[in-house]
Amino acid sequence: SRLARFQGASKVSPCSNGLRYVAERPLSIPRIRSMPSTVFDSSIFRDLFGTPAMRAIFSDEALAQRYVEVEVALARAQAQAGVIPRAAAEEIAARAAIGTIDLRKLKTETDVVGYPIVGVVHQMAKQSGDAGRYVHWGATTQDIMDTASVLQIREALRLVDADLLAIE
């Protein structure tokens, strides 16, 4: 039939889904290296909805770094309030250098637990030696995640502000 030739089928048979015919041979679809799940992941559409600078702010690397920054700020504030030893806070801050979170390990632990903070805390605690027992002291996962999100949003709004000022 004409439908079969159009779909490239070698044979046509009745179909149970209510259609009269179905191709038994699948259409030839080009193989895609990785399929984007959103327009932001798409190499075709992503620049319509964001810029490289904005994507960098919301990247996995930047998010992990914001988690670390929040944990360090928490330790410093707790040391200032006398909740944890000042030396512990200084050690946590000193060992929490940019890029110290292994994202592969973080993904593995996130896949098991369902959220990333446990993995961040485990890595920071290990990096901080004896002071590591004070990482995330008294905080909730949501405290850290929400604060990190706000830091990302604040940085993103600076980009938006700069773009708006450039229009004037």
N, C-alpha and C positions, 0 to 999 in steps of 0.2 A: 504494500500500500504506500501511498504518498507519505503518510506519517512515519512509517518505518524507514523509508529512504531518507527523510529529513533528519531523523534521529540517528541514522547510521546503523540501524539494526540489521542483523543478518536474518532474523526471523521475528515474527510478531505473534504474540499469544494473547488470549483474553486476560484481562486484569481484574482482580477482586476489588480494587478500590473505586469501582464505578466507571472508570475510563474504559473505552472499548479496546484499546491496544496499549501495549507497553514494549519498549525496546528491551531485548534480553542482553544486549551488550551495552555497557555504560558509555555515556558520552565521553569524549576525550577532553579532560580538564587539565590545564597546565598545572604542574606541581609547584606549590608555593613553599618556600623555605620555612616560614613560620607564619601562622595565620594570626592576624591581629584580632584581639577581642573587643577593642573599642577603637573609635576614630583616633584616639590619642596614641595608640600603638601602631597605627597604619602609616606606612611610609608615603602613601598617596595623600591622605587627608590630614595628617597631624599638623602641618603648618597652617591649615585653615583655622585651627582651633587653639593654637598656642605657638610659642616661639621656643627656640632652643634654650634660651635663658630661663623661661618659665618651666620647661620640662626638667631642666637641671635642678631647680628648686624642689620639685616634687619627685625627683629620682629616688630609687632605693638607697643609693649611697648617701644622699642628702638627708633622707629621713632617718637612717641609722645614726648619722652624725648628730641630728637634732635630739635623738633619744639619749645619746651620750652627753650632750651639752646639758640636758635637763637633769640627768643623774648627777653630773658634776655640780651643777648649781644647787641641787638638793643637798648634797653632801656639804657644800660650803655653808649653806644657810643653817643646816643642822649643827655644824661645828660652831658657828657664831652663836647659836642659841644654847650651846652646851649639851646638845642631844648626843652627838658622837664626838670622839676625840678630834681635835684640830689636826693632829698629825695624820690621822686617817683620811680626812678630807683632802689634805695637801697631797697625800700619796695617790689617792683616787684621781685627783685632777692632773697630777704629773704623769700618770700612766695612761690617761685617756686621750692620747694624741689623735689628731685627725687621721682617719683611715684605719684605726686599730681594730675595727669590727670586721671579722671575716664573714662576708655576706653569704658564702656557701654554707658555712656552719649555721648561720642565722636562719637561712631558709630551711635547712634540715630540721632544726628545732621548732621553727614556726609551723612546719607541716605536721609535727607531732602534737604540739600544744594548741595551735590555732591562733596564736598571737605572738608578736615578736619580742616582747619585753623580757620574757624569761631567758631567751637566748642572749640578748644584750647584757642582761645582768650576769649571767654565767660567764660570759667572756670578760666583762669588766672586772668581776670579782677575781677571776684567775689572773688577770693582768696586774691587779692591785696588791697581790700578795696577802699579807696578814690584814691589811686594811680592807680587803675585799669583802669581809663579812659585814661591812657597813654600807656597801653599795645597795641602794634601793631601800634603806632602812625606813620602815614605817610608811612607805609609799604604796599606792595601788598601781596596778598596770594602767588603769584608765587615767590616773593622774599624769603619768609620764606620756602616754599616747596623746592625750588632749593637749598638753602643754607643747609637745613637739609639733602638733598640727597647727597650733596658734603661731608658733615661730615660723613655720613654713608660710602660712597665710600672710603674716606680717611682711615677710620678705617678698612675697608675690605682689602684695599691694604696693610696695615701693616701686616695683617695675611698672605696674599699672599707672601709678602716679607720675612716674617719669614719662611714660608714653602720653599721658593726657597733657602734661606740661609742654611736650614737644609739639602738640597740635596747635597750641595758642599762637 
